[in-house]
């Protein structure tokens, strides 16, 4: 894991290895600026007298954790400098809001001073997000800005995990064809299996969809066939 380096005025320089950071500290050429993550500040170097390489900050957003990677771009690939994992508090925030809602409801219903409900008086902004989702965005952006203060980041990349499962099976699907399918329900009421219909809206006898439906019905626990809307 690379160590972040700042110049004497607090501007970011290229990260260095842990061994070089120990040598700089032992020779009194650097001071500890931050412990977690470890950041040092040089006492005899300025950003104008230093050379820089291309650094890219990569993000992999998730519902519970967000992966962050700082890499150095080279002609033959990339070199990973830092790998971090940001753990979100979405579930804790949701639970705290639920407890607050329950306490306020109890105070309104108890034999206490009447507390009028105020949830209808509040307005939301146009681009409002739930507190658990807003926390995920704010915490990620906060760490992005911090890392950009400690390293000369020149580019950002983020993984987008949006994909279409039906388009992966049929690239020509469009419009109401997304609704053309047959749903097979298990006898125990737990699992569902979706079998796509033909473009005509039915699973005609002898077609691949009809054969797939018959194969699904032959599985243990499958006893019902329910057709969705034909569009």
C-alpha positions in Angstrom: 0.0 0.0 0.0 1.5 3.3 -1.1 1.9 6.3 1.3 0.4 9.6 0.3 3.0 12.5 0.1 2.4 16.3 0.4 4.9 19.0 -0.3 5.9 21.7 2.3 2.8 23.7 1.4 0.4 20.8 1.7 -0.1 20.2 -2.0 -0.2 16.5 -3.2 2.8 14.8 -4.7 3.3 11.3 -6.1 2.7 8.6 -3.5 5.8 6.6 -2.4 6.4 3.2 -1.0 6.3 2.4 2.8 10.1 1.9 2.8 10.8 5.3 1.3 8.4 6.9 3.7 10.2 5.3 6.7 13.6 6.6 5.3 12.2 10.1 4.8 10.9 10.2 8.4 14.1 8.8 9.8 16.2 11.4 8.0 13.9 14.2 9.2 12.9 15.1 5.7 9.2 14.5 6.3 6.6 14.8 9.1 3.5 12.8 9.8 0.5 14.7 8.4 -2.2 12.0 9.0 -2.1 8.5 10.5 -5.2 6.8 8.9 -4.6 6.7 6.0 -0.9 7.4 6.4 0.1 10.7 4.9 3.5 12.4 5.2 4.5 16.0 4.4 7.9 16.8 3.0 9.8 19.7 4.5 12.2 20.3 1.6 10.2 19.8 -1.6 7.7 21.9 -3.5 5.2 20.8 -6.2 6.8 23.0 -8.8 10.1 21.2 -8.5 8.5 17.7 -8.7 7.5 15.4 -11.6 4.1 13.8 -11.8 2.6 10.7 -13.5 -1.0 9.9 -14.5 -3.1 8.7 -11.6 -6.7 7.4 -11.9 -9.2 6.9 -9.1 -11.6 4.0 -9.7 -14.9 3.5 -7.9 -17.0 0.4 -7.7 -20.3 1.5 -5.9 -22.4 -1.0 -4.0 -25.3 -1.1 -1.6 -23.2 -2.1 1.4 -19.6 -1.4 0.4 -17.9 0.7 -2.2 -14.5 -0.3 -3.6 -12.0 2.4 -4.2 -8.7 1.9 -6.1 -5.9 4.4 -6.9 -3.8 3.2 -9.9 -0.9 4.6 -11.9 -1.4 4.4 -15.6 1.5 3.1 -17.6 2.1 2.3 -21.3 1.8 -1.4 -20.7 -1.0 -1.4 -18.2 -1.7 0.0 -14.7 0.0 -0.3 -11.3 -2.2 -0.5 -8.3 -1.1 1.9 -5.5 -4.0 1.7 -3.0 -7.0 -0.4 -2.5 -9.8 0.7 -0.1 -13.2 -0.5 0.9 -15.8 2.0 2.2 -18.5 0.4 4.4 -21.9 2.2 4.3 -24.3 2.7 7.2 -27.5 2.5 5.2 -29.1 -0.2 7.4 -28.2 1.6 10.6 -29.7 4.8 9.3 -32.9 3.0 8.3 -33.2 1.4 11.7 -32.6 4.7 13.5 -35.4 6.4 11.4 -37.7 3.5 12.2 -37.1 3.9 15.9 -37.6 7.6 15.7 -40.9 7.1 13.9 -42.1 4.6 16.5 -41.2 6.9 19.4 -43.1 9.9 17.9 -46.1 7.7 17.2 -46.1 6.5 20.8 -45.9 10.0 22.1 -48.9 11.0 20.0 -50.9 8.0 21.2 -49.9 8.1 24.9 -51.7 10.0 27.6 -49.4 13.0 27.2 -49.5 16.4 25.8 -51.0 16.2 22.3 -48.4 16.2 19.6 -49.8 17.0 16.2 -48.3 14.9 13.3 -46.0 17.1 11.3 -45.0 14.6 8.5 -47.5 16.3 6.1 -46.0 19.8 6.7 -42.6 19.0 5.4 -41.6 19.4 1.7 -38.9 17.5 -0.2 -36.5 18.9 -2.7 -36.8 18.0 -6.4 -33.9 15.6 -6.3 -34.5 14.2 -2.8 -33.0 10.9 -1.9 -33.7 8.7 1.1 -31.3 9.3 4.0 -29.7 5.9 3.6 -29.1 6.6 -0.1 -28.0 10.2 0.5 -25.4 8.9 3.0 -24.0 6.6 0.4 -23.5 9.4 -2.0 -22.2 11.9 0.5 -19.7 9.4 2.1 -18.3 8.3 -1.3 -17.9 11.9 -2.6 -16.3 12.9 0.7 -13.6 10.3 0.4 -13.1 11.1 -3.3 -12.3 14.7 -2.4 -10.0 13.6 0.4 -8.0 11.3 -1.8 -7.8 14.1 -4.4 -6.3 16.3 -1.7 -3.6 13.7 -0.9 -2.8 12.5 -4.4 -2.5 14.3 -7.8 -5.5 12.4 -9.4 -5.9 13.3 -13.1 -8.9 11.1 -13.9 -11.9 9.3 -12.4 -13.6 6.1 -13.4 -16.8 4.5 -12.0 -18.3 1.1 -12.8 -21.9 1.2 -13.9 -23.6 -2.1 -13.1 -26.8 -1.5 -15.1 -27.6 -4.3 -17.5 -30.6 -5.8 -19.2 -31.0 -9.6 -18.6 -33.6 -10.0 -21.3 -31.5 -8.1 -23.9 -28.6 -10.5 -23.1 -30.8 -13.4 -24.2 -32.5 -11.6 -27.1 -30.6 -8.5 -28.5 -33.6 -7.5 -30.7 -36.2 -7.3 -27.9 -38.0 -3.9 -27.6 -41.2 -2.4 -26.4 -44.0 -4.7 -25.3 -41.9 -7.8 -26.0 -40.6 -7.4 -22.5 -44.0 -8.4 -21.2 -44.3 -11.5 -23.3 -43.5 -14.4 -21.0 -45.0 -17.3 -19.0 -44.5 -17.5 -15.3 -44.3 -21.0 -13.7 -44.9 -21.1 -9.9 -43.6 -23.8 -7.6 -46.1 -25.8 -5.5 -44.6 -24.6 -2.2 -45.2 -21.0 -3.3 -41.6 -19.9 -3.0 -39.8 -20.0 -6.4 -40.7 -18.6 -9.8 -39.3 -19.5 -13.2 -40.0 -17.2 -16.2 -40.3 -18.7 -19.7 -40.3 -16.2 -22.6 -43.1 -16.5 -25.2 -42.9 -16.1 -28.9 -43.3 -12.7 -30.6 -46.9 -13.6 -31.4 -47.6 -13.6 -27.7 -48.2 -17.4 -27.1 -46.0 -20.4 -26.5 -47.3 -22.4 -29.4 -47.0 -26.2 -29.2 -43.7 -27.4 -30.5 -41.8 -24.2 -30.2 -38.7 -23.7 -28.0 -40.7 -21.7 -25.4 -43.3 -24.5 -25.2 -40.6 -27.1 -24.7 -38.9 -25.0 -22.1 -42.2 -24.6 -20.2 -42.9 -28.3 -20.3 -39.4 -29.0 -19.0 -39.9 -26.5 -16.1 -43.3 -28.1 -15.3 -41.6 -31.5 -15.0 -39.3 -30.3 -12.2 -40.2 -31.3 -8.6 -42.6 -28.9 -7.0 -43.8 -27.3 -10.2 -47.6 -27.6 -10.7 -49.0 -24.3 -12.0 -48.6 -22.2 -15.1 -49.7 -18.6 -15.1 -49.5 -16.4 -18.1 -48.7 -12.8 -17.8 -50.2 -10.0 -19.9 -49.6 -10.4 -23.6 -49.1 -6.6 -24.0 
